[in-house]
């Protein structure tokens, strides 16, 4: 997860909780809403006149989010499923 100081996290919690409540629970609608939120947040933070270094920075942290989510959430889930359902090698 992003490693910022605990006191810095408090600034975002109320807004994040409100956004999370607003996102539809419908699995078919949710991805579009999440993409919209993240895309608009990036545009608001970086502005419309992004330079090449800004694009690189955004791509870098988005990749970091993806990798960290996989490492912290998806990989453990997959490990649980290997135990409960069997590994591919068990075929």
N, C-alpha and C positions, 0 to 999 in steps of 0.2 A: 504494500500500500504506500501511498505517498507519505514520505517521512517529513512532516512539518511539525513544529512544536505544538504541544497540546493547546496552549493558550491561543495560538494562531488559528486553530481549527474551529474554535468557538464562534468566530466571526461568520462562518459559513453555515453552521448547523441549521439555523432557522430557515434560511433560504433553500437549503438542500431538502429539508423535510417537507417544505411546501411544494417544491418541484416534484418530489417523489410521490406525494399525494395526488398531484395533478396528472401524472402520467397514467394512461389507461392500463388496466390490467389485462385487456384483450391482447393475446399474444400476436395477433395479426396486425394490430395497430401500434403496439408498443415500440417496435424498432424505428418506425418513422418519427415518432415523437422524441425518442432518445436522440436520434440523429439531428433533428431540428434543434433541440436544446443545446447539444454540444457544439454544433456548427454556429449557432447564433452567439453563444458565449464566446467562442473563439473570435468571431468577428467583432464583438463588442470590446473585448480585451485588447485585441491587436489593431483594430481599426480597419478601414477599407484600403488604406495605402500601405499594405504589407510589402516589405522588401524580401529579397531572397532569403536573407538570414532568418527572418520571421517565419517564412514557410518551412525552413529546415527545423527551426525550433519546435513548431507545432507538430510536424511529422514525427520528430523525435519523441516528444512527450506522449503523443498518441500511441506510438509503438511501445513505449514504456508502460502505458496503461494496459495495453493488450497483453504484453508479456507478464506483467505483474498479476493481472487477473487470472491468466492461465496458471501461473505458478502457485498462487494462493488459493484459488477457488476450483478451477477445472481439473487440474492434476489430482488433487485429493479426491474429488468426486469420481474420477476415472479409476483411481486405486480402489475405492470402495466397491465400484461396479465389477472390477476384476475379481474381487473376493466373493461377491454375492452371485455373480453370473458366470464366472469362469473366464480364464484368459483365452486369447485368440489361439495360443499354442495348444489348448485343450481340445481342439476340434478333432 
